[in-house]
């Protein structure tokens, strides 16, 4: 079954780590939504300026078009913050099947500690507060507290996927 999985949450919640592991296990491509930001958004984030809805509009349109293509091909796992319901609605548009949403969340202190250990990422940890303020946790999908190990989270997700056909 071809599926689209979006691993979502604020920056530093482990979306890329969980997403890459899932994609590997499922033998589908992995994509990081950060790689699709226009240069202007990257510049803003490097300067510590939070993105607004207007900044994210073209980025979400690009991701939505790509999700349609990936669904038509092999399926995919996408790591994407998808902070607001309007963003998730935009990402879902055009898909034949529902996206499987995986929401990673945790204490801000834990997320900040993990972010401080990252090297070479343009997202400044000071921007985490703005993401937490924008976050509208979904009332659907699978929710995982990141105080568990990422390996454990991936195992649970794979088990759920095997039992939802």
HELIX and SHEET records of a PDB file:
HELIX    1   1 UNK A   15  UNK A   26  1                                  12    
HELIX    2   2 UNK A   33  UNK A   36  5                                   4    
HELIX    3   3 UNK A   39  UNK A   46  1                                   8    
HELIX    4   4 UNK A   53  UNK A   72  1                                  20    
HELIX    5   5 UNK A   85  UNK A   92  1                                   8    
HELIX    6   6 UNK A  108  UNK A  116  1                                   9    
HELIX    7   7 UNK A  125  UNK A  127  5                                   3    
HELIX    8   8 UNK A  128  UNK A  134  1                                   7    
HELIX    9   9 UNK A  150  UNK A  162  1                                  13    
SHEET    1   A 5 UNK A  29  UNK A  32  0                                        
SHEET    2   A 5 UNK A  76  UNK A  79  1                                        
SHEET    3   A 5 UNK A   4  UNK A   8  1                                        
SHEET    4   A 5 UNK A 100  UNK A 105  1                                        
SHEET    5   A 5 UNK A 142  UNK A 145  1                                        
END                                                                             
